[in-house]
């Protein structure tokens, strides 16, 4: 072991939770080291949220241009340069990850490149890329190691035929066909991108609906649009294996109607993610995990070992970058000795399909299953002047409130849903009532008027749709 040093706080992992926590710790006056074995920004910035959204935007633009005649605009000679299409995301990623390095440096956070492993409850062994090792002792530690794609039997990732959500972002040629195993968020987002580029896409999902766990009313709209785009959808089906044949992969699957095969160029496996906790030496630190490898934490993100916290994808819960960031702030405050613990009332989520889905708080299904008395209001974008004018009338806004009108949740399916949900997240956080949303004057004509209209509908005071 080459050297040994100490610090007040160490953060393992520099993803959207880790780097945020490290910066906040430094701002609170703590000497902080962040250890990252790969690139700053983690999966989100390098191989997840940011590059995928860059591709989604570009694919939307490509499709929009092809349908420009609907707006009286004639366009000829539209073509796709796939190398440049994929290359742009790398430019975006580079700018953002470079910015993280700058922020860490300006806030006085020391960045160590290497792989960390606990050697005790207050020490780490760090292995550098050259194989050298060093020891780092700390007063408190934050684990922010993230997660990775799950492999399934018969579909080992090879980066050629079978891809994870990471390797599929580095394809050099647009495939003519693709099978997506798993109809969850990542699978549908990336599958939609390639379908818009002209790839034939087939989705195989084990559950009875796409996007399991999401409000079925919202999912129906997305599924309908996927079918319009001629995406093949097999629900309650399972992929069992594949064989190479005549320059293609022949995928075998079984479903409600028996066995079937799909010929494809590439297979994207997107059936979930597992935490990167198995090689951390957590047993040496006395940190407990559940049977799936997720670290157990309390409301301040502290693990079973005092002084060691954990956040993000390595903790059970929704695997969301913004969740990791907020938990990073919460953990940093506690590690710095601040007694307050944030009470986050709502955690919004978005699916960047076309149309988008965004939710926050309780769903209608969840509330009814829990026996909670609710009132529900919906406003269709087909009744929105703005939605019609921009050519996106599909979808609706749904709000859920208790009998007194206290807002409990909201769901949106439609254009810009990921942007619109912020208003509802703020409303829930502030304890707003339906009347508060109604009384907030929204600019006309905008998609955001749908929030006001849905709230009015829940209270049976709708003007632009019939009250039911």
C-alpha positions as CSV (number, residue, x, y, z in Angstrom):
1,X,0.0,0.0,0.0
2,X,1.6,3.2,-1.2
3,X,0.2,5.9,1.1
4,X,-2.3,6.6,3.8
5,X,-4.2,9.8,4.4
6,X,-7.4,11.0,6.1
7,X,-10.3,13.3,5.5
8,X,-13.5,14.4,7.3
9,X,-15.9,13.1,4.6
10,X,-15.6,10.8,1.7
11,X,-18.1,10.2,-1.0
12,X,-17.9,6.9,-3.0
13,X,-19.3,7.6,-6.5
14,X,-19.6,10.9,-8.4
15,X,-22.9,10.4,-10.1
16,X,-25.8,12.9,-9.8
17,X,-26.1,12.0,-6.1
18,X,-22.5,11.7,-5.2
19,X,-21.1,14.9,-6.8
20,X,-24.0,17.0,-5.4
21,X,-23.4,15.7,-1.9
22,X,-19.6,16.3,-2.2
23,X,-20.2,19.9,-3.2
24,X,-22.7,20.5,-0.5
25,X,-20.4,19.0,2.1
26,X,-17.6,21.3,1.0
27,X,-20.0,24.3,1.1
28,X,-20.8,23.3,4.7
29,X,-17.1,23.5,5.6
30,X,-16.2,19.8,5.5
31,X,-12.9,18.6,4.0
32,X,-14.3,16.2,1.4
33,X,-12.9,13.6,-1.0
34,X,-14.9,12.1,-3.8
35,X,-13.7,8.7,-5.2
36,X,-14.9,7.7,-8.6
37,X,-13.7,4.7,-10.6
38,X,-15.1,5.9,-13.9
39,X,-16.3,9.2,-15.3
40,X,-17.6,12.1,-13.3
41,X,-21.4,12.3,-13.6
42,X,-22.0,8.5,-13.3
43,X,-24.5,6.6,-15.5
44,X,-26.9,9.5,-15.6
45,X,-24.7,12.0,-17.4
46,X,-22.5,9.6,-19.4
47,X,-24.8,6.6,-20.4
48,X,-28.3,7.4,-19.2
49,X,-30.4,10.5,-18.7
50,X,-28.4,13.0,-20.7
51,X,-27.3,11.1,-23.8
52,X,-30.7,9.3,-24.1
53,X,-32.6,12.6,-23.9
54,X,-30.2,14.1,-26.5
55,X,-31.1,11.2,-28.8
56,X,-34.8,11.6,-28.0
57,X,-34.8,15.3,-28.9
58,X,-33.0,14.6,-32.1
59,X,-35.4,11.7,-33.1
60,X,-38.4,13.9,-32.3
61,X,-36.9,16.6,-34.6
62,X,-36.3,14.1,-37.4
63,X,-39.9,12.8,-37.2
64,X,-41.3,16.4,-37.0
65,X,-39.5,17.4,-40.1
66,X,-40.9,14.4,-41.9
67,X,-44.4,15.5,-41.0
68,X,-43.9,19.2,-41.7
69,X,-46.4,19.1,-44.6
70,X,-49.2,18.9,-42.0
71,X,-48.3,22.6,-41.2
72,X,-48.1,23.6,-44.8
73,X,-44.3,23.3,-44.9
74,X,-42.8,21.3,-47.8
75,X,-39.5,19.7,-47.0
76,X,-37.5,17.5,-49.4
77,X,-34.4,15.4,-49.2
78,X,-34.5,14.7,-45.4
79,X,-31.9,12.1,-44.5
80,X,-30.2,10.8,-41.4
81,X,-26.5,10.9,-40.7
82,X,-26.4,8.3,-38.0
83,X,-22.8,8.9,-37.0
84,X,-23.5,12.6,-36.4
85,X,-26.8,11.8,-34.8
86,X,-25.0,9.7,-32.2
87,X,-22.0,12.0,-32.0
88,X,-23.9,15.0,-30.8
89,X,-24.8,13.4,-27.5
90,X,-21.1,12.9,-26.9
91,X,-20.5,16.6,-27.2
92,X,-23.3,17.3,-24.8
93,X,-22.0,14.8,-22.3
94,X,-18.5,16.2,-22.5
95,X,-19.7,19.7,-21.7
96,X,-21.6,18.6,-18.7
97,X,-19.0,16.2,-17.2
98,X,-16.3,18.9,-17.7
99,X,-18.5,21.3,-15.7
100,X,-18.7,18.8,-12.8
101,X,-15.0,18.7,-12.6
102,X,-14.8,22.4,-12.5
103,X,-17.4,22.7,-9.8
104,X,-15.7,20.1,-7.6
105,X,-12.4,22.0,-8.0
106,X,-13.9,25.4,-7.3
107,X,-15.6,24.1,-4.1
108,X,-12.4,22.5,-2.8
109,X,-13.5,18.9,-3.3
110,X,-10.6,16.5,-3.9
111,X,-11.3,14.1,-6.8
112,X,-9.6,10.7,-6.5
113,X,-9.8,8.3,-9.5
114,X,-10.0,4.7,-8.3
115,X,-12.2,1.9,-6.9
116,X,-13.0,2.1,-3.2
117,X,-13.5,-0.8,-0.8
118,X,-14.2,-0.7,2.9
119,X,-11.4,-2.1,5.1
120,X,-13.2,-1.1,8.3
121,X,-16.0,1.1,9.5
122,X,-13.8,4.2,9.2
123,X,-11.4,3.4,6.4
124,X,-11.2,2.6,2.7
125,X,-8.7,0.9,0.4
126,X,-8.6,2.6,-2.9
127,X,-7.2,0.8,-6.0
128,X,-6.0,3.1,-8.8
129,X,-6.2,2.4,-12.5
130,X,-2.5,1.5,-12.4
131,X,-3.1,-1.1,-9.7
132,X,-1.6,0.9,-6.9
133,X,-3.4,1.0,-3.6
134,X,-3.8,3.6,-0.9
135,X,-5.7,3.9,2.4
136,X,-8.1,6.6,3.2
137,X,-9.4,7.1,6.8
138,X,-12.6,9.2,7.3
139,X,-15.0,10.5,9.9
140,X,-18.1,10.0,7.8
141,X,-18.8,8.4,4.4
142,X,-21.5,8.5,1.8
143,X,-22.1,5.6,-0.5
144,X,-23.4,6.7,-3.9
145,X,-22.3,3.8,-6.2
146,X,-25.4,3.6,-8.4
147,X,-26.6,0.6,-10.3
148,X,-26.2,-1.3,-13.6
149,X,-28.4,-3.1,-16.1
150,X,-29.6,-6.6,-15.1
151,X,-28.5,-9.5,-17.4
152,X,-31.0,-12.3,-17.9
153,X,-30.3,-16.0,-18.7
154,X,-29.6,-16.6,-22.4
155,X,-28.9,-12.9,-23.1
156,X,-25.4,-12.1,-21.9
157,X,-24.4,-8.6,-23.1
158,X,-21.9,-8.8,-25.9
159,X,-22.2,-5.3,-27.4
160,X,-22.9,-6.7,-30.8
161,X,-26.2,-8.5,-30.9
162,X,-27.3,-8.2,-27.2
163,X,-27.1,-4.7,-25.7
164,X,-27.6,-3.0,-22.4
165,X,-29.0,0.5,-22.3
166,X,-25.4,1.6,-22.1
167,X,-23.9,-0.1,-25.1
168,X,-26.9,0.6,-27.4
169,X,-26.0,4.3,-27.1
170,X,-22.7,3.5,-28.9
171,X,-24.1,1.8,-32.0
172,X,-22.2,2.8,-35.1
173,X,-25.0,2.0,-37.5
174,X,-28.7,2.2,-37.3
175,X,-30.1,-1.3,-37.1
176,X,-33.0,-2.2,-39.4
177,X,-34.7,-4.1,-36.6
178,X,-34.6,-4.2,-32.8
179,X,-36.2,-6.3,-30.1
180,X,-36.6,-4.6,-26.7
181,X,-36.9,-7.1,-23.8
182,X,-38.7,-5.1,-21.1
183,X,-41.4,-2.6,-21.6
184,X,-40.3,-0.3,-18.8
185,X,-39.1,3.3,-18.9
186,X,-35.7,2.8,-20.5
187,X,-36.8,0.2,-23.0
188,X,-39.7,2.3,-24.3
189,X,-37.7,5.5,-24.4
190,X,-34.9,4.0,-26.5
191,X,-37.2,1.8,-28.5
192,X,-39.2,4.9,-29.5
193,X,-36.0,6.7,-30.6
194,X,-35.0,3.9,-32.9
195,X,-38.5,3.5,-34.3
196,X,-38.6,7.2,-35.2
197,X,-35.3,6.7,-37.1
198,X,-36.9,3.9,-39.2
199,X,-35.9,0.8,-37.2
200,X,-38.6,-1.9,-36.8
201,X,-39.1,-2.3,-33.1
202,X,-40.7,-5.2,-31.1
203,X,-41.3,-4.9,-27.4
204,X,-41.6,-8.0,-25.2
205,X,-42.9,-7.4,-21.6
206,X,-43.6,-10.0,-18.9
207,X,-46.3,-8.0,-17.2
208,X,-49.9,-7.4,-18.4
209,X,-49.2,-3.7,-19.2
210,X,-46.3,-1.6,-20.4
211,X,-44.6,0.6,-17.8
212,X,-45.6,-1.6,-14.9
213,X,-46.6,0.4,-11.8
214,X,-47.6,3.4,-13.8
215,X,-51.2,4.7,-13.9
216,X,-52.9,2.4,-16.6
217,X,-54.9,5.4,-17.9
218,X,-51.7,7.2,-18.8
219,X,-50.1,4.1,-20.2
220,X,-53.0,3.4,-22.6
221,X,-52.3,6.7,-24.4
222,X,-48.6,5.8,-24.9
223,X,-49.4,2.3,-26.0
224,X,-51.9,3.6,-28.6
225,X,-49.3,5.9,-30.0
226,X,-46.7,3.1,-30.2
227,X,-49.1,1.0,-32.2
228,X,-49.7,3.9,-34.5
229,X,-46.0,3.9,-35.2
230,X,-46.3,0.1,-35.9
231,X,-44.3,-1.0,-32.8
232,X,-44.9,-4.7,-32.1
233,X,-46.0,-5.2,-28.5
234,X,-46.2,-8.6,-26.8
235,X,-47.5,-8.4,-23.2
236,X,-47.4,-11.3,-20.7
237,X,-44.5,-12.7,-22.8
238,X,-41.0,-13.8,-22.0
239,X,-37.9,-14.0,-24.1
240,X,-36.2,-17.4,-23.7
241,X,-33.2,-17.3,-25.9
242,X,-31.7,-16.5,-29.3
243,X,-29.7,-18.0,-32.1
244,X,-27.5,-16.5,-34.9
245,X,-28.9,-17.3,-38.3
246,X,-28.1,-15.8,-41.7
247,X,-26.6,-12.6,-40.4
248,X,-29.5,-12.0,-38.0
249,X,-30.5,-13.0,-34.5
250,X,-33.6,-15.1,-34.2
251,X,-35.1,-14.5,-30.8
252,X,-37.3,-17.2,-29.2
253,X,-40.1,-16.2,-26.8
254,X,-43.3,-17.5,-25.3
255,X,-46.5,-15.7,-24.6
256,X,-50.2,-16.1,-24.0
257,X,-50.7,-17.7,-27.4
258,X,-47.7,-20.0,-27.2
259,X,-44.2,-19.8,-28.5
260,X,-43.1,-17.4,-31.2
261,X,-39.9,-16.1,-32.9
262,X,-38.7,-12.6,-33.9
263,X,-35.9,-12.0,-36.4
264,X,-33.8,-9.0,-35.4
265,X,-30.5,-7.2,-35.9
266,X,-30.1,-6.3,-32.2
267,X,-31.6,-7.0,-28.9
268,X,-31.9,-4.4,-26.1
269,X,-32.3,-6.0,-22.7
270,X,-33.9,-3.5,-20.3
271,X,-35.6,-5.5,-17.5
272,X,-34.3,-3.4,-14.5
273,X,-31.2,-2.5,-12.7
274,X,-29.3,-3.9,-9.7
275,X,-27.2,-1.9,-7.2
276,X,-23.4,-1.9,-7.4
277,X,-22.9,-3.0,-3.8
278,X,-21.4,-6.5,-4.0
279,X,-17.7,-5.5,-4.2
280,X,-17.6,-2.7,-1.7
281,X,-16.7,-4.7,1.4
282,X,-19.8,-3.6,3.2
283,X,-19.5,-6.4,5.6
284,X,-16.1,-4.9,6.8
285,X,-17.9,-1.7,7.5
286,X,-20.9,-3.3,9.2
287,X,-23.4,-2.0,6.6
288,X,-26.5,-4.1,6.1
289,X,-28.1,-4.8,2.7
290,X,-31.3,-6.6,1.8
291,X,-31.6,-9.8,-0.3
292,X,-31.3,-7.8,-3.5
293,X,-28.2,-5.9,-2.5
294,X,-29.9,-2.6,-1.7
295,X,-28.5,-0.7,1.4
296,X,-30.9,-0.1,4.3
297,X,-31.1,3.5,5.4
298,X,-33.2,5.7,7.7
299,X,-34.9,9.0,6.9
300,X,-31.6,10.9,7.0
301,X,-30.0,8.3,4.6
302,X,-27.9,6.8,7.4
303,X,-27.1,3.1,7.1
304,X,-27.0,0.5,9.9
305,X,-23.5,1.8,10.8
306,X,-23.4,5.3,12.3
307,X,-21.4,7.7,10.2
308,X,-22.0,5.9,7.0
309,X,-24.8,7.1,4.7
310,X,-26.1,5.8,1.3
311,X,-28.2,7.4,-1.4
312,X,-29.5,6.9,-4.9
313,X,-29.8,3.7,-6.9
314,X,-28.0,1.6,-4.2
315,X,-30.9,2.3,-1.9
316,X,-34.3,0.7,-2.4
317,X,-36.8,3.1,-4.1
318,X,-37.4,4.7,-7.5
319,X,-34.2,4.8,-9.5
320,X,-34.2,8.5,-10.4
321,X,-31.3,10.9,-10.8
322,X,-33.2,13.8,-9.1
323,X,-34.0,11.5,-6.2
324,X,-30.3,10.7,-5.7
325,X,-29.4,14.4,-5.9
326,X,-32.0,15.4,-3.2
327,X,-30.9,12.5,-1.0
328,X,-27.3,13.7,-1.5
329,X,-28.2,17.1,-0.1
330,X,-30.1,15.5,2.8
331,X,-27.2,13.2,3.7
332,X,-24.7,16.0,3.4
333,X,-26.6,18.2,5.8
334,X,-26.7,15.3,8.4
335,X,-23.1,14.4,7.9
336,X,-22.2,18.0,8.5
337,X,-24.0,17.9,11.9
338,X,-27.2,19.7,10.9
339,X,-30.1,18.2,12.9
340,X,-32.8,19.0,10.4
341,X,-34.0,16.2,8.1
342,X,-35.9,17.2,5.0
343,X,-39.4,15.9,4.6
344,X,-39.8,15.5,0.9
345,X,-43.5,15.2,0.3
346,X,-43.4,14.4,-3.4
347,X,-40.9,12.9,-5.8
348,X,-42.0,13.5,-9.4
349,X,-41.1,11.1,-12.2
350,X,-41.1,11.3,-16.0
351,X,-41.0,8.9,-18.9
352,X,-39.7,10.5,-22.1
353,X,-41.8,8.5,-24.5
354,X,-44.0,10.1,-27.1
355,X,-46.2,11.3,-25.7
356,X,-44.4,11.8,-22.4
357,X,-45.7,10.6,-19.0
358,X,-45.1,12.5,-15.8
359,X,-46.4,11.7,-12.3
360,X,-46.1,13.0,-8.7
361,X,-47.7,11.9,-5.5
362,X,-50.5,9.3,-5.2
363,X,-52.0,7.7,-8.3
364,X,-55.7,7.1,-8.6
365,X,-55.2,3.3,-8.5
366,X,-52.9,3.5,-5.5
367,X,-55.2,5.8,-3.6
368,X,-58.3,3.5,-4.2
369,X,-56.3,0.4,-3.3
370,X,-55.3,2.0,-0.1
371,X,-58.9,2.9,0.7
372,X,-58.4,6.6,0.5
373,X,-61.4,8.6,-0.5
374,X,-60.6,10.9,-3.4
375,X,-61.9,13.2,-6.0
376,X,-60.4,13.0,-9.5
377,X,-60.4,15.5,-12.3
378,X,-59.2,15.2,-15.9
379,X,-58.7,17.6,-18.7
380,X,-58.0,16.3,-22.2
381,X,-55.4,18.1,-24.4
382,X,-57.8,17.6,-27.2
383,X,-59.7,20.5,-25.6
384,X,-56.6,22.7,-25.3
385,X,-56.1,25.4,-27.9
386,X,-52.3,25.3,-27.4
387,X,-52.1,21.5,-27.8
388,X,-54.2,21.6,-31.0
389,X,-52.2,24.5,-32.4
390,X,-48.8,22.7,-32.0
391,X,-50.3,19.4,-33.3
392,X,-50.2,17.4,-30.1
393,X,-53.8,16.9,-28.9
394,X,-53.1,13.4,-27.5
395,X,-53.2,12.8,-23.7
396,X,-54.6,14.6,-20.7
397,X,-53.9,15.9,-17.2
398,X,-55.3,14.1,-14.2
399,X,-55.3,15.4,-10.6
400,X,-56.2,13.5,-7.4
401,X,-57.4,15.3,-4.2
402,X,-58.9,14.3,-0.9
403,X,-62.6,15.2,-0.2
404,X,-61.6,18.6,1.2
405,X,-59.6,19.3,-2.0
406,X,-56.1,18.8,-0.7
407,X,-54.0,17.8,-3.7
408,X,-52.6,14.3,-3.3
409,X,-51.2,13.5,-6.7
410,X,-51.2,14.2,-10.4
411,X,-50.5,12.4,-13.7
412,X,-49.9,13.9,-17.1
413,X,-49.6,12.2,-20.5
414,X,-48.9,14.4,-23.4
415,X,-46.5,16.9,-24.9
416,X,-44.1,18.5,-22.4
417,X,-45.5,16.4,-19.5
418,X,-42.0,16.3,-17.9
419,X,-41.9,20.1,-17.8
420,X,-45.5,20.6,-16.7
421,X,-45.3,18.2,-13.7
422,X,-43.1,20.7,-11.8
423,X,-46.1,22.8,-11.0
424,X,-47.9,19.9,-9.4
425,X,-44.8,18.8,-7.4
426,X,-44.6,22.3,-6.0
427,X,-48.3,22.4,-5.2
428,X,-48.1,19.1,-3.3
429,X,-44.9,20.2,-1.4
430,X,-46.7,23.4,-0.3
431,X,-49.9,21.6,0.7
432,X,-52.0,23.3,-2.0
433,X,-55.7,22.7,-2.6
434,X,-57.6,22.4,-5.9
435,X,-58.8,25.9,-5.4
436,X,-55.2,27.2,-5.2
437,X,-54.6,25.7,-8.7
438,X,-57.8,27.1,-10.0
439,X,-57.1,30.6,-8.7
440,X,-53.7,30.7,-10.2
441,X,-54.1,32.5,-13.5
442,X,-52.3,30.5,-16.2
443,X,-51.1,32.2,-19.4
444,X,-53.3,31.5,-22.5
445,X,-52.8,29.7,-24.7
446,X,-50.4,27.2,-22.9
447,X,-50.3,23.6,-22.1
448,X,-50.0,24.5,-18.4
449,X,-53.7,25.6,-18.5
450,X,-54.4,21.9,-18.3
451,X,-53.4,21.9,-14.6
452,X,-56.0,24.6,-13.9
453,X,-58.7,23.0,-16.0
454,X,-58.1,19.5,-14.4
455,X,-58.3,21.0,-10.9
456,X,-61.6,22.7,-11.8
457,X,-62.9,19.5,-13.2
458,X,-62.2,17.6,-10.0
459,X,-64.2,20.3,-8.1
460,X,-67.0,20.0,-10.7
461,X,-66.4,23.6,-11.8
462,X,-64.9,23.0,-15.2
463,X,-65.7,25.5,-17.9
464,X,-64.1,24.1,-21.1
465,X,-65.3,20.5,-20.7
466,X,-68.5,19.0,-19.4
467,X,-68.6,18.3,-15.7
468,X,-69.4,14.7,-14.9
